[in-house]
Amino acid sequence: MELYRDIDLPEPHIRTIGQMRPVLAKAGCNASGPLYFMYRNLARTAEDREWLKANRIRFDYTVIPPMTLCGEFAKTKGHYHPAAPDGTGYPELYQVLSGRAEYLLQTPDASDVIVVLAGPGEAVLVPPGYGHVTINPADYELCMVNLVSEGFESEYAVYEEFHGAAYYHCTDGWKKNPRYPEVGELKIHNAPEFPEAGIVHGREIYDLIGGDALGYLNHPADYADLFRALK
Ligand SMILES: O=P(O)(O)OC[C@H]1O[C@](O)(CO)[C@@H](O)[C@@H]1O
């Protein structure tokens, strides 16, 4: 899969161990150096950039090096999205470029917890209302991209309050996070194709830029049937 080497990357936003400690299984864990790199607001051409701006969509690139933190695999901090003005939560579309990803999705009460496994070329739609953490369970780098509305700020409060997601993926398996009062059984499945949302394995999600398949990113309430079909 294309690694977007043709795009000049800006300075990345970097997650540090200090920012991650509140969501780790072992809060006292230490690590040296940056944990992962987020290159935001990318576009291949001026025309694409104009379209992204006009449609209030961001295209980001993220690199998560392989690492374990006190026995827990490298992961993103985890966040929720607020509701769009139409009352439905903003969704997000991810695609793996290289490496292996586990997209750990959950409702805020942790009653529904799903891990979607994705490899190169596979895309995953985070449905409205679901928080998400991306885990790199491999001993090699994970590179991924995402398309998301630029109309909101990510919300970290639930993940910080409960010290991470409902489950931790550790080198000796999945562990329930005991800080959640109740946690649904972990459902693990491979990333499905979902052509209605522009998800076809091997087709770059970047190619959805400029088309009419991404309306659900900013107007999720208009796509209730699509999100129902996803479940
Ligand atoms: O904000 P977190 O939880 O560290 O997650 C980072 C990921 O989220 C994004 O901001 C997109 O929602 C990406 O840039 C990055 O991959």
PDBQT file of the ligand as one rigid body, heavy atoms in Angstrom, charges set to zero:
ROOT
HETATM    1  O1  LIG A 301      -5.641  11.403  19.976  1.00  0.00    +0.000 OA
HETATM    2  P1  LIG A 301      -5.117   9.991  20.178  1.00  0.00    +0.000 P 
HETATM    3  O2  LIG A 301      -6.051   9.152  20.962  1.00  0.00    +0.000 OA
HETATM    4  O3  LIG A 301      -3.718   9.991  20.589  1.00  0.00    +0.000 OA
HETATM    5  O4  LIG A 301      -5.189   9.305  18.737  1.00  0.00    +0.000 OA
HETATM    6  C1  LIG A 301      -4.423   9.772  17.695  1.00  0.00    +0.000 C 
HETATM    7  C2  LIG A 301      -5.084   9.517  16.400  1.00  0.00    +0.000 C 
HETATM    8  O5  LIG A 301      -6.246  10.271  16.284  1.00  0.00    +0.000 OA
HETATM    9  C3  LIG A 301      -6.180  11.190  15.210  1.00  0.00    +0.000 C 
HETATM   10  O6  LIG A 301      -6.027  12.456  15.781  1.00  0.00    +0.000 OA
HETATM   11  C4  LIG A 301      -7.408  11.156  14.392  1.00  0.00    +0.000 C 
HETATM   12  O7  LIG A 301      -8.561  11.097  15.204  1.00  0.00    +0.000 OA
HETATM   13  C5  LIG A 301      -4.958  10.804  14.385  1.00  0.00    +0.000 C 
HETATM   14  O8  LIG A 301      -4.213  11.889  14.003  1.00  0.00    +0.000 OA
HETATM   15  C6  LIG A 301      -4.186   9.859  15.264  1.00  0.00    +0.000 C 
HETATM   16  O9  LIG A 301      -3.960   8.682  14.553  1.00  0.00    +0.000 OA
ENDROOT
TORSDOF 0
